[in-house]
Amino acid sequence: MYKVSNLKKSYGKKADLVLKDISFDINEGEILGILGINGAGKTTLIKILLRALEPSGGKIEFLGNDLSKIPLSTYYKDVSAVLEGERNAYWYLTGFQNIQYFGRLKKLRDSVISEEADTLLKAFDLYDAKDQTAGKYSRGMLQKLSIIVAMLGDPKVLFLDEPTLGLDLLTKKAVMNNLKRLAEEKKNTIVLTSHELDVIDAVTDRVLVLENGGIAYVGKTSDFKQMYSENKYKLTVRGTVARGDILSDDCAVEERGATTDIILSNISNQDIDRLLMHILEKGYEIIAFSKDSNRLEDVMEAFIQRGSNRDA
Ligand SMILES: Nc1ncnc2c1ncn2[C@@H]1O[C@H](COP(=O)(O)OP(=O)(O)OP(=O)(O)O)[C@@H](O)[C@H]1O
């Protein structure tokens, strides 16, 4: 869908590149998550793809055409966005009137708007509030309304910058599950940024990790987790444990009252066997032994910490 080649961006001096010569593709129908620490360039990248910002160099193709040559009015029929902090609703209009207003701006027929509004309002659990003024909506309701408005007219690509910021856990899950379901049904391509890695983990097919202006990783979310997860195990024993009774230095000990957790990182299978035998020989009772789940959050933390060892 997009082919980005040697993209560069600086806001001032050429030497201060926020994006340094990055190349990647966005596939049709996928949900791509853009990750990176604060200031990594995620919003900059989204704004360039949205043509709200001019790149300083490189080339972007959209459906095989040079993006810079596509008339904006044509491009914005295919592409929609919800950007962080941008006002996406008129407070004195009801939810439905907002949808109608923005639908008409997109030149959709009223019958199409009503039909899509019905489906989307129900999908995002906002139907009962459709006749309330948006000024009375909660933050979560406004965010859902913004996403509904962006999805009107079934855009080929939807860009979402921090779509779940400030939402409570249930609303966040509902928004993301609906988005994923609708995108799958309608085959939309979605590009989103989020610092909430549980969201990225739950909905994305692939992730692109920006670091020092370059791409530190681009590929399947599951492969990223697999490749960069640490081999972490948790051993729970009854009572307290003397440090000297644990063979490996590379572990954390967490006392939990009646039990103690021993967290083993980056340990080989052989060493695990040795350590378990040793603990049993010392007379400890093992209550549980498990591999720590591979949360994207943990993987990303380890990835960032190891960042200094990677080439910038
Ligand atoms: N309008 C601007 N003028 C000058 N510098 C800017 C401008 N916008 C962003 N920057 C700089 O570009 C870099 C990337 O910013 P950007 O907002 O793209 O990062 P981000 O990854 O989206 O960050 P965050 O996670 O904090 O939202 C930062 O160093 C920022 O200070």
The ligand as an ORCA input file, in Angstrom:
! r2SCAN-3c Opt
* xyz 0 1
  N       7.219     21.409     14.902
  C       8.408     21.013     15.339
  N       9.489     21.820     15.288
  C      10.697     21.397     15.719
  N      10.932     20.184     16.221
  C       9.906     19.331     16.299
  C       8.588     19.698     15.870
  N       7.774     18.623     16.065
  C       8.538     17.655     16.590
  N       9.805     18.062     16.742
  C      10.937     17.274     17.262
  O      11.035     16.085     16.500
  C      11.344     14.972     17.334
  C      10.296     13.885     17.107
  O       9.039     14.343     17.597
  P       7.703     13.502     17.439
  O       6.592     14.304     18.035
  O       7.574     13.055     16.043
  O       8.049     12.249     18.354
  P       7.096     11.122     18.953
  O       7.823      9.846     18.773
  O       5.741     11.226     18.351
  O       7.068     11.538     20.478
  P       5.969     11.290     21.632
  O       6.031      9.834     21.949
  O       6.495     12.123     22.745
  O       4.650     11.750     21.100
  C      11.423     15.498     18.754
  O      12.769     15.713     19.055
  C      10.672     16.802     18.699
  O      11.196     17.720     19.610
*
